[in-house]
Amino acid sequence: MRTDLAVQTRPDFSLDLQSHLRESGLFSSDFGAPDELLLHSGGPISDLSKRSLMMGPTTMRFIVRQTHDSTPLRPSSPLTGAIALQVKPSPMTIEIETWENGWVPQNRVQGTDLASALRGLTAYLPEATGNSFQPGGLAGLLTYDLVQYTEPLRLQHTPEPDTVLMILYRADRWIAHNREDSTIEISSLIEDDPWAVEVCQQIENGIPSRVQPPNPLHRIPQTESDAEHAEKVRKTQSAIREGVLYQLNYGRTWSEEIDDPWDVFQRLNRDNPAPLSAWLHAPDLQVAIASSSPELLLKQEGKTVSTRPIKGTRPRGDDDEHDANLRGELVGSRKEISEHLMLVDLERNDLGRICKSGSIQWKRWRIESYPNVQHMVSEISGELCDEMDGFDALQSIFPGGSITGCPKTATIAAIDALEQKPRRAWTGSIGHIDPRTHQSQWNILIRTLEAHQRDDSWHATVQAGGGLVIGSDPFNEVEEAKWKAQAICKAAWDHCPASQTTHSPRGSNSVSIHPIPPVTHSIQRLIESQCTDLVPPTKPFVADPIRWQPGLCLPKPTSPRVLFVDNLDSFSWNIIHAFSTLGAQVVIVPGRLNSTKSEQLIVDLKPTHIVLGPGPGRPEQSPITMQFAKSALREETVPLLGICLGHQALGLAAGWTLSPSEYGAVHGVPDGIQSEESLQIMTRYHSLALTATNEILTITATDSATNRLIMAIQHPKWPIWGVQYHPESAGSVGGVSILADFLSQ
């Protein structure tokens, strides 16, 4: 059943309608489950806020709960580089429930990871009619702690057993509010659905504007001290100096009793509207989520997938001129630009795992202003590989890199050690996915309150933080977390954690989008380059990248074949894509948890070229990398290139020393690389630096600022090279030509 209504609606009509239907009993058990889900677009209409979606009463629900793992946990210390990797995690189990005047368990499906488990739910979805948006797909909540099924990690601080990690519904009914043309579409799986008929009648009779809730009772939530927060910033920076991390997103928590979570959600949308706001209420689970998120995790339309990371923050100014000055300060900050570029490279990598080589684009780099803060935002998009679907995309990109850090696997482990508790809903996602129509959209749950009912009261948690890099100032990071928590703490407790700041929040009508100001020549160059394909194909594709498995043997290649050692870096797939677009077949070999000898890999895979990839930590933590580096210096080999960690491995194999750089860590920074022939701009990601102690290798480039840091090396006779920078980065100028030159050897 589908009904289109051409009625005059207000921008926040979906909020008024949700309130009205709640009060009218149309979310009662008479029509199905009383669970509520609203995907609300607030603020001005933009490319991301054209439509709001309200789920009607449903009859099927899918739940994931935390399991009890009795396997002893190996001690690890992620902040020193010791990560507890696991090859075979416990299977993910989804409980299937139907509504029968209460939620009743019916069946279970399992999968080895998030994607395979979710794919098992397609058997419970009805047939679709065409590819348009329609009822019958999946919608709901993925908590951050599902990272257990998207990363090869064993977390040390998991939720308590039976804690709910996922709540998805089969969305039997939808009300879609098109904000552009003020139309309403009501759709249902049930023909002549009495609920849909009643809703139509209510809308045609007119939906009154809701009465705004009163201000909340003033409370002061519990939180850690500013000194404790600042100390965690310094701990993170210590790990960055040792090469363990490039960037880590730490979250600080505020918690206290609240009056009513629906009232909090309404206040949020009044004072801090956002395009990807969300409301979820599961009464029997006694949980409610209220979010005014501005950040997109994933959007799928057919074979096109995109993400919209946010990184780089300033508060709002007191007037338009002050606002503009703060935007210029944001873009002019070396720290903020490097942080944003790092995230662009990370998201290119995450999409690269499931997208066609050469299809990844960086576009729509801009600044978005909200009442309390303004952010730098980019969009990264790509075309799914033929064999990939929306579940694979969700598996690859969840959780968002902007709320974890780089390299992703290493930082997720370090976050677990630093925060020492589960994140639950915060930095997870709310959204919808429909494998029948190949559509999905998921937010990232920042600016989010999670509430749990205890007896007759609600207790809520808010978490906020920021990306910590080597250039972070602990005091400023503490203040930034407070700015980000300001709106939701005000809506929940009438509390202003950032009350000492000199900048005043702007009104809700100040939400706006601004172009990146070209404050420097390098920023102007980035503005021009980010609208084009970063690595356009230059030769016909030979074959898709191959993930190595024990026992894999390949015939002798007829075109270039690159054996790529993957060292858990968040940019590996950018390098893989670059070689693929240059006409090479890439075989990806894991650098850790791999007992195979390098000599056997050469026999089995018959590479024409070897690339020792970048990664966190030290080269010694990747046995395969060190084996290749040492054997390459013993006897002539096929052409070999070491990138960052791989470059450092070559130096160690030659007997050189590797220690923290005397000039400090540099990550995500486009910098001058000086050789005898030219000066190039390449993006640097490294904390450690080599010092030459013999002439086994030749230094061919240094940094242009000091002319002392070794940036490139080569063997004097054999085809062996190393570079201490990322030629594939979005901030590197003409870097792919370096990879092309290597491939031509």
C-alpha positions in Angstrom: 0.0 0.0 0.0 1.3 3.5 -0.9 -0.4 6.9 -0.5 1.0 10.2 -1.6 -0.2 13.3 0.2 0.4 16.8 -1.2 0.0 18.9 2.0 1.7 22.0 3.1 4.3 21.0 5.6 6.8 22.7 7.8 10.5 21.9 7.7 10.2 20.0 11.0 6.9 18.4 10.2 8.2 14.9 11.0 8.8 15.9 14.6 5.3 17.3 14.9 3.9 14.2 13.3 5.9 11.8 15.6 4.6 13.7 18.7 1.1 13.7 17.4 1.1 10.0 16.6 2.6 9.1 20.0 -0.2 11.1 21.7 -2.9 9.6 19.4 -2.0 6.0 20.3 -0.8 5.2 16.8 2.4 3.7 18.2 0.4 1.4 20.5 0.5 -2.4 20.3 -2.9 -2.4 18.5 -1.0 -2.0 15.2 2.3 -3.8 16.0 5.3 -3.2 18.2 5.4 0.2 20.0 9.1 0.6 19.1 9.9 4.0 17.5 12.5 5.0 14.9 12.7 8.5 13.3 15.5 9.5 10.9 15.0 13.3 11.0 16.7 15.8 8.7 17.0 19.1 10.6 18.3 22.5 9.6 18.3 24.0 6.1 17.6 21.8 3.2 20.9 20.6 1.6 22.2 17.6 -0.4 22.1 15.6 2.8 18.9 16.8 4.4 16.2 16.4 1.8 14.0 13.8 3.5 13.0 12.6 6.9 11.8 9.0 7.5 9.5 7.7 10.3 9.1 4.0 10.8 5.5 2.8 11.6 4.7 -0.1 13.9 6.6 -3.2 12.8 6.2 -6.9 13.5 9.8 -8.3 13.1 13.0 -7.4 14.9 16.6 -8.5 14.8 18.8 -8.4 17.9 22.5 -9.0 18.6 23.7 -9.4 22.2 27.1 -9.5 23.7 28.3 -13.1 24.0 30.4 -14.5 26.9 33.8 -15.5 25.6 35.5 -17.9 28.0 38.7 -17.9 26.0 41.5 -16.5 28.1 42.4 -12.9 27.0 46.0 -12.5 26.0 47.5 -9.5 27.8 48.2 -6.7 25.4 49.4 -3.1 25.5 48.0 -1.3 22.4 49.5 2.1 23.4 53.0 0.5 23.1 52.1 -1.3 19.8 51.2 -4.7 21.2 47.8 -5.5 19.7 45.7 -8.6 20.5 44.8 -9.8 17.0 42.6 -12.8 16.4 42.3 -14.7 13.2 38.9 -16.4 13.9 36.6 -14.3 16.1 33.5 -15.8 17.6 30.5 -15.9 15.1 28.0 -13.1 15.2 24.6 -14.4 16.2 21.4 -12.5 15.3 18.2 -13.3 17.2 15.0 -13.0 15.1 11.9 -11.9 17.0 8.3 -11.4 15.9 5.6 -9.3 17.6 2.8 -11.2 19.2 1.6 -8.8 21.9 5.3 -8.8 22.9 8.6 -9.7 21.2 8.9 -13.5 20.9 12.1 -15.2 19.8 11.7 -17.3 16.6 15.0 -18.2 15.1 18.7 -17.3 14.8 21.2 -16.6 12.0 24.9 -16.5 12.3 27.8 -15.1 10.3 31.6 -14.9 10.6 31.4 -11.1 10.5 28.9 -8.2 10.4 28.3 -8.5 6.6 27.8 -12.2 6.5 25.5 -12.2 9.5 23.3 -9.3 8.1 23.2 -11.0 4.7 21.5 -13.9 6.4 18.5 -11.7 7.2 17.6 -11.2 3.5 15.5 -14.5 3.7 13.2 -12.6 6.1 12.5 -9.7 3.8 9.6 -9.6 1.3 10.1 -9.3 -2.4 10.6 -5.8 -3.7 8.9 -4.0 -6.6 11.6 -2.1 -8.5 14.5 -0.2 -7.0 12.6 2.7 -5.4 12.6 3.2 -1.6 9.9 1.0 -0.1 8.9 -0.8 3.1 10.4 -4.2 3.9 14.0 -3.3 4.4 16.2 -3.1 7.5 16.5 -0.1 9.8 17.8 0.6 13.3 20.9 0.8 15.5 24.4 -0.6 15.2 26.4 0.1 18.4 30.1 0.9 18.2 30.9 -2.3 20.0 30.0 -4.3 16.9 33.6 -3.4 16.0 34.3 -6.9 17.4 32.9 -8.2 14.1 34.5 -5.7 11.7 38.1 -5.7 13.0 40.5 -8.6 13.7 40.7 -7.6 17.3 39.9 -9.0 20.7 38.8 -6.1 22.9 39.8 -6.0 26.5 36.7 -4.0 27.7 33.6 -5.6 26.1 30.1 -4.9 27.2 28.5 -7.1 29.9 27.2 -10.4 28.5 23.7 -10.1 27.0 24.1 -6.3 26.5 22.3 -5.4 23.3 24.7 -4.5 20.5 22.3 -4.2 17.6 18.6 -3.4 17.1 17.3 -3.7 13.6 13.7 -3.8 12.4 12.0 -5.0 9.3 10.5 -1.7 8.4 6.9 -2.8 7.5 5.7 0.8 7.3 7.3 4.1 6.4 6.2 7.8 6.4 8.6 9.8 4.2 8.6 13.6 4.4 10.1 15.1 1.4 11.3 18.5 2.6 12.0 19.9 -0.8 8.5 19.8 -2.2 6.6 19.5 1.1 5.0 16.1 0.3 4.3 13.1 2.4 4.5 9.5 1.2 3.0 6.7 3.4 3.9 3.1 2.4 3.0 -0.2 4.0 3.5 -4.0 3.4 -0.2 -4.4 4.3 -2.8 -3.8 1.7 -5.5 -1.4 3.0 -3.5 -1.1 6.1 -5.8 0.4 8.8 -2.8 2.1 10.5 -1.8 3.8 7.2 -5.5 4.8 6.6 -5.7 6.4 10.0 -2.4 8.2 9.6 -3.6 9.6 6.3 -6.8 10.9 7.9 -4.9 12.5 10.8 -2.5 14.3 8.4 -5.4 15.5 6.2 -7.1 16.9 9.3 -4.0 18.8 10.1 -1.1 18.1 12.4 -0.7 20.9 15.1 2.7 22.2 15.9 4.0 20.4 19.0 4.3 22.3 22.2 8.0 22.7 23.0 9.1 20.9 26.2 10.2 23.1 29.1 13.8 23.4 29.9 15.2 20.4 31.8 15.8 20.3 35.5 19.3 21.7 36.1 21.7 18.9 37.0 25.5 18.6 36.9 26.5 15.4 35.2 29.4 13.3 36.4 32.5 13.4 34.2 36.3 13.0 34.5 38.4 16.0 35.5 40.0 18.2 32.9 43.4 17.1 34.3 42.5 13.5 33.7 41.4 14.3 30.1 44.5 16.2 29.4 46.7 13.4 30.7 45.1 11.0 28.2 45.9 13.4 25.4 49.5 13.3 26.5 49.5 9.4 26.7 48.2 9.3 23.2 50.9 11.7 22.0 53.6 9.5 23.6 52.2 6.6 21.6 52.3 8.7 18.4 56.0 9.7 19.1 56.8 6.0 19.2 55.2 5.3 15.9 52.3 3.3 17.3 49.5 5.7 16.1 49.1 8.7 13.8 45.8 10.0 15.2 43.4 8.7 17.9 39.8 9.9 18.7 39.3 9.9 22.4 35.8 10.3 24.0 35.0 11.9 27.3 31.8 10.9 29.1 29.1 12.8 31.0 26.3 10.9 32.8 23.4 11.7 35.0 19.6 11.2 35.4 17.4 13.0 32.9 13.7 13.9 32.7 12.5 12.3 29.4 14.6 11.4 26.4 12.0 12.4 23.9 12.0 15.9 25.4 15.8 16.0 25.1 15.5 15.0 21.4 13.0 17.9 20.7 15.2 20.4 22.5 18.2 19.2 20.5 16.3 19.7 17.2 15.1 23.2 18.3 18.5 24.4 19.4 21.0 22.3 17.4 19.4 21.0 14.2 21.4 18.5 12.1 20.8 16.7 8.8 21.2 13.2 10.2 19.4 13.4 13.5 17.8 10.2 14.8 15.4 9.0 17.5 15.1 5.3 18.6 13.0 3.9 21.4 12.7 0.2 22.3 10.4 0.1 25.4 10.9 -3.5 26.3 14.7 -3.0 26.2 14.3 0.2 28.2 16.6 2.1 25.9 16.3 5.4 24.0 18.7 7.1 21.6 18.5 10.9 20.8 21.0 12.2 18.3 21.5 15.4 16.4 24.3 14.0 14.2 25.7 16.0 11.3 27.9 13.1 10.0 27.2 10.5 7.3 28.9 7.1 7.7 27.6 5.5 4.5 25.2 6.1 1.7 24.5 3.6 -1.1 22.5 4.2 -4.3 22.8 1.2 -6.6 26.5 0.5 -7.0 27.6 4.0 -5.8 28.7 4.3 -2.2 29.9 7.4 -0.3 31.0 8.6 3.1 31.2 12.1 4.5 33.8 12.3 7.2 34.1 15.3 9.5 37.5 16.3 11.0 38.7 19.8 12.0 36.7 21.9 14.4 36.4 25.5 15.6 33.7 27.1 17.9 31.2 29.5 16.4 32.0 33.2 16.5 29.9 36.0 18.1 29.0 37.4 14.7 29.5 36.7 10.9 32.9 38.4 10.8 34.1 36.5 13.8 32.7 33.3 12.2 34.6 33.9 9.0 37.9 34.6 10.9 37.5 31.3 12.7 37.0 29.5 9.4 40.2 31.0 8.1 42.0 30.0 11.3 40.7 26.5 10.8 41.9 26.1 7.3 45.1 27.9 8.0 46.0 25.4 10.8 48.7 22.9 9.8 47.4 20.6 12.5 43.7 20.8 11.3 44.5 20.3 7.6 46.8 17.3 8.3 44.1 15.8 10.5 41.5 16.2 7.8 43.8 14.9 5.0 44.6 11.9 7.2 40.9 11.1 7.4 40.4 11.6 3.6 43.2 9.1 3.0 41.7 6.7 5.5 38.2 6.8 4.0 39.7 6.3 0.5 41.3 3.2 1.9 38.1 1.8 3.6 36.0 2.3 0.4 38.9 1.0 -1.7 38.5 -2.4 -0.1 35.1 -2.9 -1.7 35.2 -0.4 -4.7 36.6 -0.7 -8.2 40.1 0.6 -8.7 40.1 4.1 -10.2 36.6 4.8 -9.0 37.4 6.6 -5.7 36.8 10.3 -5.7 37.3 13.1 -3.1 34.8 15.9 -3.5 32.6 18.4 -1.7 35.3 19.6 0.7 33.6 22.4 2.7 32.9 23.9 6.1 29.6 23.3 7.8 28.5 25.6 10.6 26.2 24.5 13.4 25.0 26.5 16.5 28.0 25.5 18.7 30.8 24.4 16.3 31.9 24.5 12.7 33.6 21.6 11.0 35.6 20.7 7.9 33.7 18.0 5.9 34.6 16.0 2.8 32.8 13.5 0.7 34.5 10.3 -0.6 32.7 8.1 -3.1 33.3 5.0 -5.2 31.7 2.3 -7.3 31.2 -1.1 -5.7 33.0 -4.1 -7.2 30.7 -6.4 -9.1 30.7 -9.0 -6.4 30.2 -6.5 -3.5 27.0 -5.2 -1.9 25.9 -2.7 0.7 26.6 -5.2 3.5 30.2 -5.4 2.4 30.4 -1.6 2.3 29.1 -1.4 5.9 31.6 -4.1 7.0 34.5 -2.2 5.4 33.7 1.3 6.7 32.1 0.6 10.1 32.9 2.3 12.5 33.8 5.6 10.9 37.4 6.6 10.7 36.7 10.1 12.0 35.7 8.6 15.4 38.5 6.0 15.6 41.7 7.4 14.1 44.7 6.1 12.0 45.7 3.4 11.5 42.2 2.2 12.2 42.9 -1.3 13.7 45.7 0.0 16.0 43.6 3.0 17.2 40.5 0.9 18.0 42.7 -1.3 20.2 44.3 1.8 21.8 40.8 3.5 22.4 39.7 0.3 24.2 42.8 0.6 26.4 42.5 4.4 27.0 38.7 4.7 27.6 38.5 1.4 29.5 34.8 0.8 28.9 32.4 0.0 26.0 31.2 3.0 23.9 27.8 1.5 23.3 25.7 3.6 20.9 28.1 6.6 20.8 30.0 6.5 17.5 27.9 3.6 16.3 25.3 4.3 13.6 21.5 4.6 13.1 20.1 4.2 9.6 18.6 1.9 7.0 19.7 -0.7 4.5 17.8 -2.5 1.8 19.6 -5.3 -0.1 16.6 -5.6 -2.4 16.8 -2.1 -3.8 20.5 -1.5 -3.1 19.9 1.6 -1.0 21.2 2.5 2.4 22.1 5.5 4.6 23.8 5.4 8.0 24.8 8.3 10.3 27.6 8.3 12.8 26.2 8.7 16.3 28.0 11.8 17.5 26.1 14.6 19.4 24.2 11.7 20.9 22.5 10.8 24.2 21.9 7.2 25.2 19.3 6.7 27.9 18.3 3.6 29.9 15.2 3.3 32.1 15.7 2.2 35.7 12.4 1.8 37.5 10.6 5.0 36.9 13.6 7.2 36.0 15.9 7.6 33.0 19.7 7.7 33.3 21.6 9.0 30.3 25.2 9.1 29.0 26.7 11.7 26.6 30.2 11.3 25.1 32.2 13.7 23.1 35.9 14.1 22.1 38.2 14.8 19.2 41.0 13.6 17.1 44.3 13.6 19.0 47.5 14.2 16.9 51.1 15.0 17.7 50.3 18.7 17.3 47.3 18.7 19.7 47.4 21.0 22.7 45.9 19.2 25.7 44.0 22.2 27.0 42.5 22.9 23.5 41.5 19.3 23.1 39.7 19.4 26.5 37.9 22.6 25.4 37.0 21.1 22.0 35.3 18.1 23.6 33.2 20.5 25.7 32.1 22.5 22.7 31.0 19.3 21.0 29.1 18.2 24.2 27.6 21.6 24.8 24.3 21.3 22.9 23.4 17.9 24.2 24.4 18.6 27.8 22.3 21.7 27.6 19.3 19.8 26.2 19.6 17.0 28.8 20.6 18.7 32.0 20.6 22.5 31.3 24.4 22.2 31.8 27.1 24.0 29.8 30.4 22.2 30.1 32.0 24.8 27.9 30.6 27.7 29.8 34.0 29.3 30.3 34.6 29.7 26.6 34.6 33.2 25.2 32.5 32.1 22.2 28.7 32.1 22.4 26.5 29.5 20.7 24.7 30.9 17.7 21.0 30.4 17.1 19.5 27.4 15.2 18.9 29.6 12.1 22.7 30.0 11.8 23.3 26.5 10.3 25.1 27.0 7.0 27.6 25.6 4.5 30.7 27.5 3.4 33.4 26.9 0.8 37.0 26.3 1.9 38.8 29.7 1.9 42.0 29.5 -0.2 44.2 30.9 2.6 47.4 29.5 1.2 48.8 28.3 -2.2 48.8 24.7 -0.9 45.2 25.0 0.2 44.3 26.3 -3.3 46.0 23.4 -4.9 44.1 20.9 -2.7 40.8 22.7 -3.5 41.5 22.2 -7.2 42.8 18.6 -7.0 40.0 17.2 -4.7 37.4 17.5 -7.4 39.1 14.9 -9.7 39.9 11.2 -9.6 42.9 10.8 -7.4 44.3 7.8 -9.3 42.6 7.6 -12.8 43.3 4.4 -14.7 46.2 4.7 -17.1 46.2 1.1 -18.4 43.6 -1.7 -18.9 43.0 -3.6 -15.7 44.9 -6.9 -15.6 43.0 -8.5 -12.7 41.3 -7.6 -9.4 43.6 -7.6 -6.3 44.0 -11.1 -4.7 44.0 -11.7 -0.9 46.6 -14.3 -0.1 45.5 -17.5 1.7 47.8 -20.4 2.8 48.3 -22.7 -0.1 47.7 -20.1 -2.8 49.9 -20.7 -5.9 49.8 -18.7 -9.0 51.1 -19.3 -12.6 53.9 -17.2 -14.0 52.5 -13.8 -14.8 52.3 -12.3 -18.3 52.1 -8.7 -16.9 53.3 -7.0 -13.7 52.4 -8.8 -10.5 53.0 -6.9 -7.2 53.3 -8.8 -4.0 52.1 -6.3 -1.4 52.9 -6.8 2.3 50.0 -5.3 4.3 51.1 -4.1 7.7 47.7 -3.0 9.2 48.0 0.5 7.7 44.8 2.5 7.0 46.2 3.6 3.6 47.2 0.2 2.2 44.3 0.0 -0.2 45.1 3.4 -1.7 48.5 1.9 -2.7 46.8 -1.2 -4.0 44.4 0.8 -6.1 47.2 2.9 -7.5 49.1 -0.2 -8.7 45.9 -1.7 -10.1 45.2 1.5 -12.1 48.8 1.3 -13.5 48.0 -2.2 -14.9 49.4 -4.5 -12.3 47.9 -7.4 -10.5 48.3 -7.1 -6.7 48.5 -10.0 -4.3 48.0 -8.9 -0.7 50.0 -10.7 1.9 49.4 -10.0 5.7 52.5 -8.8 7.5 51.4 -10.0 10.9 50.0 -13.4 12.0 51.8 -15.0 9.1 54.3 -17.8 9.6 54.9 -18.4 5.9 58.5 -17.7 4.9 59.3 -15.0 2.3 61.2 -17.4 0.1 58.1 -19.6 -0.1 55.9 -16.7 -1.0 58.1 -15.8 -3.9 58.0 -19.4 -5.2 54.2 -19.7 -4.8 53.2 -16.2 -6.0 55.9 -15.5 -8.6 55.8 -11.7 -8.2 57.5 -9.4 -10.7 57.7 -6.7 -8.0 57.6 -6.6 -4.2 56.2 -3.7 -2.1 56.7 -3.6 1.7 53.8 -1.5 2.9 53.4 1.1 5.6 52.0 0.5 9.0 52.0 1.4 12.7 54.7 0.3 15.1 58.2 -0.9 14.2 59.2 -3.1 11.3 60.2 -5.9 13.7 56.5 -6.4 14.5 56.0 -7.6 10.9 58.2 -10.7 10.5 57.5 -11.1 6.7 58.5 -7.5 6.1 61.9 -8.0 7.8 62.4 -11.3 6.0 61.9 -9.6 2.6 64.1 -6.7 3.6 67.0 -8.9 4.8 66.9 -11.3 1.8 66.7 -8.4 -0.7 70.0 -7.1 0.7 71.7 -10.5 0.6 71.2 -11.2 -3.1 69.7 -9.5 -6.1 65.9 -9.8 -6.2 62.9 -8.6 -8.2 62.4 -4.9 -7.9 61.4 -4.0 -4.3 60.0 -0.8 -2.8 59.6 -0.1 0.9 57.0 2.6 1.9 57.4 4.1 5.3 57.6 1.0 7.6 58.9 -0.9 4.6 61.5 1.8 4.1 62.5 1.6 7.7 62.8 -2.2 7.4 65.3 -1.8 4.6 67.4 0.5 6.8 67.3 -1.9 9.7 68.3 -4.8 7.5 71.3 -2.7 6.4 72.3 -2.2 10.0 71.1 1.4 10.3 69.4 2.7 13.5 65.7 3.5 13.8 64.5 5.9 16.5 62.0 8.7 17.2 62.7 11.6 14.9 64.6 14.4 16.5 62.3 16.8 14.8 59.1 15.2 16.1 56.4 13.1 14.5 54.8 14.3 11.3 51.5 12.8 10.1 49.2 13.9 7.2 51.5 16.8 6.3 52.3 17.6 2.6 56.0 18.5 2.9 59.0 19.3 0.7 61.1 16.3 -0.3 64.5 17.3 -1.7 66.5 15.1 -4.1 69.4 16.0 -6.4 67.0 16.3 -9.3 64.0 18.2 -7.8 61.9 19.3 -4.9 58.6 17.4 -4.6 55.6 17.8 -2.3 54.7 14.5 -0.7 52.6 13.6 2.4 54.6 12.4 5.4 53.3 9.9 8.0 56.0 8.9 10.4 57.3 9.2 13.9 60.5 7.2 13.6 63.5 8.1 11.3 66.5 6.2 10.1 70.1 7.2 10.8 72.7 5.9 8.3 75.6 4.0 9.9 77.2 2.5 6.7 77.1 2.8 2.9 75.1 -0.4 2.2 72.2 1.8 1.0 72.4 5.3 -0.6 70.5 8.3 0.6 68.7 9.9 -2.4 66.4 12.4 -0.7 65.9 14.3 2.5 63.3 16.7 3.9 63.7 20.2 2.5 63.3 21.9 5.9 66.3 20.5 7.7 68.0 18.5 4.9 68.8 15.9 7.6 65.9 13.5 7.8 66.3 10.6 5.4 63.3 10.6 3.0 64.4 8.1 0.3 67.0 5.4 -0.2 68.2 2.9 -2.8 70.6 0.1 -3.2 73.7 1.2 -5.2 73.5 -1.8 -7.6 70.2 -3.7 -7.2 66.6 -2.5 -7.9 65.7 -1.7 -4.2 64.2 1.6 -3.1 62.6 3.0 0.1 60.6 6.2 0.7 59.6 7.7 4.0 56.5 9.3 2.6 53.2 8.3 1.0 53.2 8.9 -2.8 49.5 7.7 -3.0 48.2 10.3 -0.5 45.6 12.9 -1.5 48.1 15.5 -0.4 51.0 14.2 -2.6 51.7 16.0 -5.9 52.3 13.6 -8.8 53.0 10.8 -6.4 51.6 8.1 -8.6 54.4 8.7 -11.1 56.8 7.4 -8.5 54.9 4.1 -8.3 54.7 4.0 -12.1 58.5 4.4 -12.4 59.0 1.6 -9.9 56.6 -0.7 -11.9 58.5 0.0 -15.1 61.7 -1.5 -13.6 
